[in-house]
Amino acid sequence: MEWPQLLRYDPGADAWQAVADMLTPRTGLAAAACSDFIYAMGGFAQGVAIATTERFDVRRGARLGLDWARPHAQQAAGATL
């Protein structure tokens, strides 16, 4: 099952908070945070491996699709930035 929710952790409240739905619901994705952005990369959408990346701007509360499609679809991957 693909999930559209994007969550961020608030250590002060020791709680997860929903911030925005992703443009492409996905599962098995790689995720990473860098500066004020959370990135969601690859995964499965509707049972097919995808190569798209989305970025969420934590300060503005805005989600952005990125033209960062990798040459190969990837799922169940790890990511660091």
C-alpha positions, 0 to 999 in steps of 0.5 A, spaced: 500 500 500 502 506 498 502 512 503 501 519 501 503 522 508 509 526 509 511 526 516 516 530 520 518 528 528 518 533 533 523 531 538 521 536 543 514 534 543 516 526 542 511 526 536 510 525 529 506 531 525 503 530 518 506 536 514 503 535 507 501 529 502 506 527 497 505 529 490 506 521 488 503 516 494 509 511 494 512 506 499 519 503 499 522 509 498 528 513 500 528 519 505 533 524 507 533 531 510 538 536 508 537 544 511 530 545 511 528 540 506 525 533 506 527 529 500 522 523 498 526 519 492 524 513 488 520 507 491 513 504 488 507 507 486 501 503 484 506 497 484 511 500 479 518 502 481 519 509 480 525 514 479 522 521 481 524 525 487 519 530 491 522 535 496 518 538 502 520 545 504 520 545 512 520 553 513 514 554 508 510 548 509 510 547 501 511 541 497 515 541 491 516 536 485 523 536 482 525 534 475 531 529 478 528 523 475 534 518 476 536 513 470 533 507 474 527 506 478 529 504 485 526 502 491 527 500 498 534 504 498 537 508 503 539 515 502 544 520 505 545 528 503 
